[in-house]
Amino acid sequence: MDLMLMSWCCFRLPTAVVYGSLSLFISILHNVFLLYYVDTFVSVYKIDKVSFWIGETVFLIWNSLNDPLFGWLSDRSFLSAQQSDEQISSPEVVLKRLKALSRSGPLFAASFLVFWVPWAPAGLQFLICLCLYDSFLTVVDLNHNALLADLAVSAQERTKLNFYCSLFSALGSLSVFSSYAVWNKENFFSFRIFCVTLTIFSGTGFSVSSWLLQRQFQNEAKVKCDEASVLKKLRIGEAPLAQDSRLTLAEYLNQLSRHRNFLWFVSMNLIQVFHCHFNSNFFPLFLEHLLSDRISLSTGSFLLGIAYIAPHLNNLYFLSLCNRFGVYKVVRGLFLLKLVLSTVMLIAGPDHVYP
């Protein structure tokens, strides 16, 4: 009886909360990955410099290519249906994305786990782990972000969904505090147990959240299907069948390249991703080699945790600014602020030591 009651309560959770919880299961793993994978391979597995940079270069290339590739693989049935004037209801699109999340979410969690156990030469494992992890992360992020447009039409509804995403992402960032307590380069056992626990929690969370959202939209899809069947029976004549035309990857990329702002957006995104990865990957090393003699272990843990939680907390404030001034103006203002701060640091130079 208690199990049935708990299931009923979970099933009645608002869509925004369940959708936002997916961000928790992504960030709880991804923050630990960004924080420790470089340090693990450099300090624990002792990867050589050439293998490290080869792996990073291949990873950056694959990271640039897999976004449009997986986007085409995910949406080619929808794009082909649009070309043949076939009607696809919103619940059908949502259900397809949720099914993809229910499969790729646990696989993403499993790919996180393969970093922390040596099973191949360091250089080969580094390359395979990075590409495998990024592939599943791309699929998860792609379907999760696409659901935002499918679930919410108005700006207010999207702001609400983004609010819960930022809130749950901030909660997921708390794993950074816990990870620092078990991180030990000399004895990796406790950290591995910690990563296994995170993997089980994330994989289970993806399965449960996807199932809850699927149950909610299956009824809506059934209603749409019944309505379509009734309308089909009422038709006097059948329209000629449209020729089945599958959209190829080359056609898809050609359509994207024709958009005037596409190349600008891709260039901006490349710089932004590089900046974020550089900060996340090397911040622990900066703390260790530049500030280890000036700060305590607890202070370092606090700084790492704040560095990952603060951006998500800032999003909660910036969402209100987006409602007031618009998303474009807020993003442009943040980029200008980043440019000003970068210029100040450039003028200060590497020899300027802060007290």
FENQUI-V314950 format. One record per residue. RES is the residue in one letter. PSI is psi in degrees with one decimal (NA if undefined). OMEGA is omega in whole degrees, -180 to 180 (999 if undefined). BURIAL is 1 if it has 24 or more other ideal C-beta (glycine too) atoms within 12 Angstrom, else 0. Layout:
BEGIN
res->(RES | RES)
psi->(PSI | PSI)
omega->(OMEGA | OMEGA)
burial->(BURIAL | BURIAL)
END
This chain:
BEGIN
res->(M | D | L | M | L | M | S | W | C | C | F | R | L | P | T | A | V | V | Y | G | S | L | S | L | F | I | S | I | L | H | N | V | F | L | L | Y | Y | V | D | T | F | V | S | V | Y | K | I | D | K | V | S | F | W | I | G | E | T | V | F | L | I | W | N | S | L | N | D | P | L | F | G | W | L | S | D | R | S | F | L | S | A | Q | Q | S | D | E | Q | I | S | S | P | E | V | V | L | K | R | L | K | A | L | S | R | S | G | P | L | F | A | A | S | F | L | V | F | W | V | P | W | A | P | A | G | L | Q | F | L | I | C | L | C | L | Y | D | S | F | L | T | V | V | D | L | N | H | N | A | L | L | A | D | L | A | V | S | A | Q | E | R | T | K | L | N | F | Y | C | S | L | F | S | A | L | G | S | L | S | V | F | S | S | Y | A | V | W | N | K | E | N | F | F | S | F | R | I | F | C | V | T | L | T | I | F | S | G | T | G | F | S | V | S | S | W | L | L | Q | R | Q | F | Q | N | E | A | K | V | K | C | D | E | A | S | V | L | K | K | L | R | I | G | E | A | P | L | A | Q | D | S | R | L | T | L | A | E | Y | L | N | Q | L | S | R | H | R | N | F | L | W | F | V | S | M | N | L | I | Q | V | F | H | C | H | F | N | S | N | F | F | P | L | F | L | E | H | L | L | S | D | R | I | S | L | S | T | G | S | F | L | L | G | I | A | Y | I | A | P | H | L | N | N | L | Y | F | L | S | L | C | N | R | F | G | V | Y | K | V | V | R | G | L | F | L | L | K | L | V | L | S | T | V | M | L | I | A | G | P | D | H | V | Y | P)
psi->(-43.6 | -37.2 | -40.3 | -40.2 | -42.1 | -41.4 | -40.0 | -40.2 | -41.6 | -39.1 | -28.1 | 5.1 | 142.3 | 149.7 | -39.8 | -37.9 | -45.6 | -41.8 | -43.9 | -30.9 | -24.7 | -32.5 | -33.0 | -45.0 | -20.6 | -51.1 | -29.7 | -26.2 | -43.6 | -35.7 | -41.2 | -40.0 | -52.2 | -34.6 | -33.7 | -12.1 | -36.8 | -47.5 | -36.1 | -48.0 | -30.6 | -46.2 | -30.8 | -51.8 | -10.7 | 49.4 | 142.4 | 160.4 | -41.4 | -46.4 | -37.1 | -47.7 | -29.3 | -46.3 | -43.5 | -38.8 | -46.4 | -39.8 | -44.4 | -39.4 | -46.8 | -37.6 | -33.6 | -33.2 | -32.3 | -19.1 | -56.4 | -30.7 | -51.6 | -29.0 | -41.7 | -43.0 | -35.2 | -38.4 | 6.8 | -31.7 | -37.2 | -42.0 | -38.8 | -36.2 | -35.9 | -38.1 | -32.0 | 11.7 | 27.9 | 138.2 | 127.4 | 123.9 | 156.2 | -42.7 | -34.1 | -40.9 | -45.5 | -44.9 | -37.7 | -40.5 | -37.6 | -37.3 | -38.6 | -39.7 | -38.1 | -27.1 | -48.3 | -26.5 | -56.0 | -33.8 | -36.3 | -42.8 | -40.7 | -37.2 | -27.6 | -33.7 | -27.4 | -7.3 | -32.0 | 5.2 | 122.0 | 122.3 | 2.7 | 170.5 | 141.9 | -44.1 | -42.9 | -43.5 | -39.4 | -45.7 | -47.8 | -45.0 | -44.2 | -48.4 | -39.4 | -46.6 | -44.6 | -31.5 | -50.3 | -34.8 | -39.4 | -44.6 | -43.7 | -49.0 | -40.8 | -49.6 | -35.1 | -45.5 | -35.9 | -30.5 | -27.0 | -44.0 | -29.5 | -32.7 | -28.5 | 132.3 | -46.8 | 159.5 | -34.2 | -42.2 | -39.4 | -36.1 | -38.9 | -43.8 | -41.5 | -33.6 | -48.3 | -33.4 | -44.6 | -39.3 | -47.3 | -31.8 | -38.3 | -40.2 | -40.1 | -28.6 | -15.2 | -18.5 | -23.0 | -42.0 | -46.5 | -38.4 | -35.6 | -26.7 | -27.1 | -2.8 | 123.0 | 114.9 | -28.4 | -32.6 | 101.1 | -2.8 | -47.4 | -39.3 | -37.1 | -41.2 | -40.5 | -43.7 | -36.9 | -41.5 | -44.3 | -39.6 | -45.9 | -43.9 | -45.8 | -46.7 | -41.8 | -40.3 | -42.1 | -44.6 | -45.7 | -47.0 | -42.5 | -39.6 | -42.2 | -43.7 | -36.4 | -42.5 | -36.1 | -36.2 | -10.1 | -39.7 | -41.5 | -39.2 | -35.4 | -40.2 | -43.9 | -39.3 | -40.5 | -40.9 | -40.7 | -36.6 | -39.7 | -43.9 | -34.9 | -36.4 | -27.6 | -12.3 | 136.7 | -44.7 | 151.6 | 135.0 | 152.0 | 140.2 | 134.4 | 145.9 | 130.1 | 115.4 | 111.2 | 130.8 | 120.4 | 164.7 | -39.2 | -42.5 | -39.1 | -47.4 | -34.9 | -41.1 | -40.9 | -42.7 | -20.4 | -16.7 | 129.8 | -37.1 | 0.7 | -49.3 | -36.4 | -42.0 | -42.1 | -42.4 | -44.8 | -42.1 | -37.0 | -46.5 | -41.5 | -43.5 | -42.7 | -43.2 | -46.6 | -43.7 | -39.0 | -46.5 | -46.3 | -41.0 | -36.1 | -4.8 | -43.6 | -37.3 | -37.2 | -43.7 | -41.5 | -43.2 | -23.7 | -29.8 | 7.1 | -30.5 | -1.0 | -18.2 | 154.6 | 170.9 | -40.9 | -36.5 | -40.3 | -41.4 | -41.0 | -43.6 | -40.4 | -44.2 | -44.7 | -37.4 | -26.9 | -28.4 | -38.9 | -43.9 | -38.0 | -36.4 | -36.5 | -36.4 | -34.5 | -35.5 | -40.9 | -26.2 | -37.3 | -35.3 | -35.2 | -39.8 | -32.3 | -42.9 | -13.7 | 149.6 | -40.8 | -45.1 | -38.0 | -45.6 | -42.0 | -40.9 | -38.9 | -37.9 | -39.1 | -39.8 | -42.4 | -38.8 | -42.1 | -46.6 | -38.7 | -38.5 | -40.8 | -44.1 | -35.9 | -42.5 | -38.3 | -37.3 | 163.4 | -16.0 | -5.6 | 117.0 | 124.6 | 139.5 | NA)
omega->(179 | 179 | 178 | 179 | 179 | 179 | 179 | 179 | 179 | -178 | -178 | 178 | 178 | -179 | -179 | -179 | -180 | 178 | 179 | -179 | 177 | 177 | 176 | -176 | 174 | -173 | -177 | 176 | -171 | 179 | 177 | 177 | -178 | -174 | -167 | -173 | 178 | -180 | -180 | -177 | -179 | -172 | -176 | -178 | 176 | 178 | 180 | -173 | -178 | 180 | -180 | -177 | 173 | 179 | 180 | -180 | 178 | 179 | 180 | 178 | 180 | 178 | 178 | -175 | -171 | 178 | 177 | -179 | -179 | 175 | 178 | 179 | -178 | -171 | -174 | 178 | 178 | -179 | 178 | 178 | 178 | -180 | -179 | 179 | 177 | -177 | 175 | -177 | 180 | 178 | 178 | 178 | -180 | -179 | 179 | 179 | 179 | 176 | 177 | 178 | -180 | 177 | -173 | -180 | 177 | 177 | 175 | 178 | 179 | 180 | 176 | -174 | -173 | 179 | -162 | 176 | 180 | -178 | 179 | 172 | -170 | -178 | -180 | 179 | 179 | -178 | -177 | -178 | -179 | -178 | 179 | -180 | -178 | 179 | -179 | 177 | 179 | 180 | -180 | -180 | -178 | -179 | 179 | 180 | 178 | 178 | 180 | 179 | -179 | -177 | -175 | 180 | -176 | 179 | 180 | 179 | 179 | 177 | 178 | 178 | 178 | 178 | -179 | 176 | 179 | -180 | -179 | 176 | 176 | 176 | 178 | -180 | 177 | 177 | 179 | 178 | -179 | -177 | -178 | 180 | -178 | -179 | 179 | -177 | -177 | 179 | -172 | -172 | -178 | 180 | 178 | 177 | 178 | -180 | 176 | 179 | 178 | -179 | 180 | -180 | -178 | -180 | 177 | -180 | 177 | -178 | -177 | -178 | 178 | 179 | 180 | 179 | 177 | 179 | -178 | -174 | 177 | 179 | 179 | 178 | 179 | 178 | 179 | -180 | 178 | 179 | 180 | 180 | 179 | -180 | 180 | 180 | -178 | -179 | 179 | -179 | 180 | 176 | 179 | -178 | 178 | -179 | -179 | -179 | 178 | 179 | -179 | 180 | 180 | 178 | 179 | 179 | 178 | 178 | 179 | -176 | 180 | 178 | -172 | -175 | -174 | -178 | 177 | -180 | 180 | 179 | 178 | -179 | 178 | 180 | -179 | 180 | 178 | -180 | -178 | -180 | 179 | 179 | -175 | -174 | -172 | 179 | 177 | 179 | 176 | 179 | -176 | -173 | -177 | -174 | -175 | -179 | -177 | -179 | 179 | 179 | 180 | 178 | 177 | 177 | 180 | -180 | 178 | -180 | -180 | -179 | -179 | -178 | -175 | -180 | -180 | 176 | 176 | -180 | 180 | 177 | -177 | 177 | 177 | 176 | 178 | 177 | -175 | -173 | -176 | -175 | -175 | -178 | 180 | 180 | 179 | 178 | 179 | 177 | 177 | 177 | 178 | 179 | 180 | -180 | 178 | 179 | 178 | 179 | 179 | 179 | 180 | 176 | -178 | -177 | -179 | -178 | 179 | -178 | 999)
burial->(0 | 0 | 0 | 0 | 0 | 0 | 0 | 0 | 0 | 0 | 0 | 0 | 0 | 0 | 1 | 1 | 1 | 1 | 1 | 1 | 1 | 1 | 1 | 1 | 1 | 1 | 1 | 1 | 1 | 1 | 1 | 1 | 1 | 1 | 1 | 1 | 1 | 1 | 1 | 1 | 1 | 1 | 0 | 1 | 1 | 0 | 1 | 0 | 0 | 0 | 1 | 1 | 0 | 0 | 1 | 1 | 0 | 1 | 1 | 0 | 0 | 1 | 1 | 0 | 0 | 1 | 1 | 1 | 1 | 1 | 1 | 1 | 1 | 1 | 1 | 1 | 0 | 1 | 1 | 0 | 0 | 0 | 0 | 0 | 0 | 0 | 0 | 1 | 0 | 0 | 1 | 1 | 1 | 1 | 1 | 1 | 1 | 1 | 1 | 1 | 1 | 1 | 1 | 1 | 1 | 1 | 1 | 1 | 1 | 1 | 1 | 1 | 1 | 1 | 1 | 1 | 0 | 0 | 0 | 0 | 0 | 1 | 1 | 0 | 1 | 1 | 1 | 1 | 1 | 1 | 1 | 1 | 1 | 1 | 1 | 1 | 1 | 1 | 1 | 1 | 1 | 1 | 1 | 1 | 1 | 1 | 1 | 1 | 0 | 1 | 1 | 1 | 0 | 0 | 0 | 0 | 0 | 1 | 1 | 1 | 1 | 1 | 1 | 1 | 1 | 1 | 1 | 1 | 1 | 1 | 1 | 1 | 1 | 1 | 1 | 1 | 1 | 1 | 1 | 1 | 0 | 1 | 1 | 0 | 0 | 0 | 0 | 0 | 0 | 0 | 1 | 1 | 0 | 1 | 1 | 1 | 1 | 1 | 1 | 0 | 1 | 1 | 1 | 0 | 1 | 1 | 1 | 1 | 1 | 1 | 1 | 1 | 1 | 1 | 1 | 1 | 1 | 0 | 0 | 1 | 1 | 0 | 0 | 0 | 0 | 0 | 0 | 0 | 0 | 0 | 0 | 0 | 0 | 0 | 0 | 0 | 0 | 0 | 0 | 0 | 0 | 0 | 0 | 0 | 0 | 0 | 1 | 0 | 0 | 0 | 0 | 1 | 0 | 0 | 0 | 1 | 0 | 0 | 0 | 0 | 0 | 0 | 0 | 0 | 0 | 0 | 0 | 0 | 0 | 0 | 0 | 0 | 1 | 0 | 0 | 0 | 1 | 0 | 0 | 1 | 1 | 1 | 1 | 1 | 1 | 0 | 1 | 1 | 0 | 0 | 0 | 0 | 0 | 0 | 0 | 0 | 0 | 0 | 0 | 1 | 1 | 0 | 1 | 1 | 1 | 0 | 1 | 1 | 1 | 0 | 0 | 1 | 0 | 0 | 1 | 1 | 0 | 1 | 1 | 0 | 0 | 1 | 0 | 0 | 0 | 0 | 0 | 0 | 0 | 0 | 0 | 0 | 0 | 1 | 0 | 0 | 0 | 0 | 0 | 0 | 0 | 0 | 0 | 0 | 0 | 0 | 0 | 0 | 0 | 0 | 0 | 0 | 0 | 0 | 0)
END
